[in-house]
Amino acid sequence: MNKLHVKTGDVVMVISGKDKGKTGKVMQVSPSEGKVIVEGVMNVTKHVKPRKMGEPGGLIKAESALYACKVLPICPKCGKATRVGYTVKDGKKVRVCKHSDCKATF
């Protein structure tokens, strides 16, 4: 099982690609593929065929998955996109901001 540095619900910033600089909330994480789906980032247009009687078909805009290595979580204390470090606090493994002046846990 692969582990990722982001979790569902994290606010992240895209650091490369066509959506570089955009921020959004992580809606879904797929550790086996190493991908995440971020709200408002990597929008694609899908062609949908009507499946039931009376159901409309057409074009639907939706978020697509992008590789987790292209996003960095935003620290809730300093507000910067940061790499994630880990430390043990009260017997639990917690994530730590890697900025030298911050060191906040999240």
C-alpha positions as a printed Julia matrix, in Angstrom:
106×3 Matrix{Float64}:
   0.0    0.0     0.0
   1.36   3.41   -0.98
   1.18   6.4     1.35
   0.66   9.97    0.21
   1.59  13.28    1.83
  -1.95  14.67    1.36
  -5.25  13.58    2.89
  -8.88  14.12    1.98
  -9.93  17.57    3.18
  -6.47  19.19    2.93
  -6.16  22.54    1.18
  -3.43  22.19   -1.45
  -1.62  24.26   -4.08
  -0.72  22.94   -7.55
   3.01  23.41   -8.2
   3.28  22.32  -11.84
   1.2   21.88  -14.97
  -1.47  23.98  -16.64
  -3.16  24.78  -13.31
   0.05  25.89  -11.56
  -0.63  28.24   -8.64
  -4.28  27.24   -8.16
  -5.48  26.14   -4.75
  -8.33  23.87   -3.75
  -9.58  21.28   -1.31
  -8.73  17.59   -1.83
 -11.97  15.72   -2.52
 -10.62  12.23   -3.15
  -7.3   10.41   -2.75
  -6.19   7.28   -4.63
  -3.0    5.94   -2.98
  -2.71   2.94   -5.31
  -2.48   5.24   -8.35
  -0.73   8.08   -6.53
  -3.39  10.56   -7.65
  -5.71  13.1    -6.04
  -8.83  14.97   -7.15
  -8.8   18.64   -6.17
 -11.88  20.86   -6.16
 -11.8   23.43   -8.98
  -8.53  22.16  -10.48
  -7.92  20.13  -13.66
 -11.42  20.62  -15.08
 -12.31  18.44  -18.06
 -15.39  18.19  -20.27
 -17.11  14.81  -20.44
 -19.56  13.73  -23.12
 -22.44  11.98  -21.36
 -24.96   9.82  -23.13
 -28.51   9.69  -21.74
 -29.02   6.3   -20.04
 -32.68   6.44  -18.99
 -35.8    7.74  -20.68
 -36.06  11.48  -20.13
 -32.5   11.83  -18.78
 -30.59  14.58  -20.57
 -27.25  13.94  -22.24
 -24.62  16.44  -23.23
 -21.42  17.98  -21.95
 -20.58  17.93  -18.24
 -17.65  19.71  -16.61
 -15.9   17.68  -13.89
 -12.6   17.57  -12.01
 -10.04  15.06  -13.19
  -7.33  13.31  -11.17
  -3.78  14.63  -11.07
  -0.62  13.16   -9.62
  -0.1   13.81   -5.91
   3.52  14.84   -6.52
   2.19  17.96   -8.29
   0.48  19.33   -5.17
   1.73  20.66   -1.83
  -0.43  21.09    1.26
  -0.9   24.63    2.57
   0.09  25.12    6.2
  -2.87  26.38    8.27
  -0.59  28.54   10.45
   1.77  30.28    8.0
  -0.44  29.97    4.88
   2.41  28.8     2.63
   2.61  25.7     0.46
   4.97  23.4     2.32
   6.63  20.04    2.23
   5.47  17.7     4.96
   7.6   16.31    7.77
   6.51  13.79   10.37
   7.05  13.66   14.13
   5.63  11.69   17.03
   3.54  13.71   19.49
   1.69  12.04   22.4
   2.21   8.62   20.81
   0.69   9.66   17.47
   2.44  10.38   14.21
   1.57  13.93   13.08
   2.47  16.01   10.04
   4.69  19.06   10.53
   5.3   22.17    8.39
   8.91  22.17    7.11
   9.32  25.98    7.1
  12.0   26.95    9.61
  10.0   29.73   11.28
   6.68  27.84   11.49
   6.94  24.16   12.55
   3.13  23.9    12.95
   1.41  20.52   13.14
  -1.56  19.65   10.96
